[in-house]
Amino acid sequence: MASILANLELSNSKYGLVQRLHQMKPGDLDELNQILVDWNARSAKIALDEIQSRLKLIEELDLKLRDKNSDEVGDLQPLFDRSLWVFGPEFESLEFTSNKGMAALASLILFVFGMFAASDKVTHLLVK
């Protein structure tokens, strides 16, 4: 018990955890214990942060998709760049190249061969 109190003293939140534990119902304490059996606190925090981030992104996508004034390139494309996981786990891999990379490559090729000036409009047409 002394080592727990010493660790709480060293933590940034001090005794806030004890207060939260005090306010929990017995069933919730059992659930929390099971979470800590299955996960360490750092892993649980990482997973919960990722879930929270994805939920916020889904909400933002929903708002932008419902807004008739949303711009595809300016508003939606950046959101889709951050939400490729929506389309499946294969789009989360490091090997996957988003449209941005392909557009930059196409723009460079067109510029080098002198067919078009490198511009956002040209690369946007190529990506479509």
C-alpha positions in Angstrom: 0.0 0.0 0.0 2.9 2.4 0.8 4.4 1.9 -2.7 1.0 2.7 -4.3 0.8 5.9 -2.3 4.4 6.8 -3.2 3.6 6.2 -6.9 0.5 8.4 -6.6 2.6 11.1 -5.1 5.0 11.0 -8.0 2.2 11.0 -10.7 0.9 14.2 -12.2 -2.7 13.4 -11.2 -1.7 12.7 -7.5 -4.7 11.3 -5.8 -7.3 11.9 -8.5 -7.3 8.2 -9.4 -8.2 7.3 -5.8 -11.1 9.8 -6.0 -12.3 8.2 -9.2 -12.0 4.7 -7.8 -14.0 5.8 -4.7 -16.8 7.1 -6.9 -17.1 3.9 -9.0 -19.7 1.2 -8.4 -18.4 -2.3 -7.6 -19.3 -3.7 -11.1 -17.3 -0.9 -12.7 -14.3 -1.6 -10.5 -14.5 -5.2 -11.7 -14.6 -4.1 -15.3 -11.7 -1.8 -14.8 -9.8 -4.6 -13.2 -10.5 -6.8 -16.1 -9.3 -4.1 -18.5 -6.1 -3.8 -16.6 -5.7 -7.6 -16.6 -6.0 -7.7 -20.4 -4.2 -4.4 -21.2 -1.6 -2.2 -19.6 -2.7 1.4 -19.0 -0.5 2.8 -21.8 -1.9 0.4 -24.4 -5.5 1.0 -23.3 -4.9 4.8 -23.6 -3.5 4.5 -27.1 -6.4 2.3 -28.2 -9.0 4.6 -26.7 -7.3 7.7 -28.1 -7.4 6.1 -31.6 -11.1 5.3 -31.2 -11.8 8.8 -30.1 -9.9 10.3 -33.0 -11.8 8.1 -35.5 -15.1 9.0 -34.0 -14.3 12.7 -34.3 -13.2 12.2 -37.9 -16.4 10.3 -38.7 -18.4 13.2 -37.2 -16.4 15.7 -39.2 -16.9 13.7 -42.4 -20.6 13.4 -41.8 -20.9 17.2 -41.3 -18.9 18.0 -44.4 -20.7 15.4 -46.6 -24.1 16.9 -45.6 -22.9 20.4 -46.3 -23.8 21.3 -49.9 -21.1 24.0 -49.9 -18.3 21.7 -49.0 -15.4 21.7 -51.5 -14.3 18.2 -52.5 -10.6 19.0 -52.8 -10.3 21.6 -50.0 -12.7 20.1 -47.4 -13.2 16.4 -48.1 -10.0 15.1 -49.6 -7.9 16.0 -46.5 -10.4 14.2 -44.3 -10.3 11.1 -46.5 -6.5 11.2 -46.4 -6.8 10.8 -42.6 -9.6 8.2 -42.8 -8.4 5.6 -45.3 -9.1 3.0 -42.6 -12.8 3.4 -43.4 -12.2 1.6 -46.6 -10.5 -1.4 -45.0 -7.4 -2.5 -43.2 -5.4 -2.8 -46.4 -5.5 1.0 -46.7 -3.7 1.5 -43.4 -0.5 -0.2 -44.5 2.7 1.7 -45.1 2.8 0.4 -48.6 -0.4 2.2 -49.6 0.2 5.5 -51.5 -2.6 8.1 -51.3 -3.7 10.2 -54.2 -1.5 13.0 -53.0 1.6 11.1 -53.9 0.3 9.9 -57.2 -0.8 13.5 -58.1 2.6 14.8 -57.3 4.3 12.2 -59.4 1.9 12.8 -62.3 2.4 16.6 -62.1 6.2 16.0 -62.1 6.0 13.8 -65.2 3.8 16.2 -67.1 6.0 19.1 -66.1 9.2 17.3 -67.2 7.7 16.3 -70.6 6.4 19.8 -71.0 2.9 18.7 -71.8 1.3 20.9 -69.1 2.5 23.3 -66.4 2.6 21.7 -63.0 -0.5 23.0 -61.3 -3.1 21.8 -58.8 -5.8 21.8 -61.5 -3.9 19.4 -63.7 -3.1 17.0 -60.9 -6.7 17.2 -59.6 -8.0 16.2 -63.1 -5.5 13.3 -63.2 -6.6 12.0 -59.8 -10.3 12.0 -60.7 
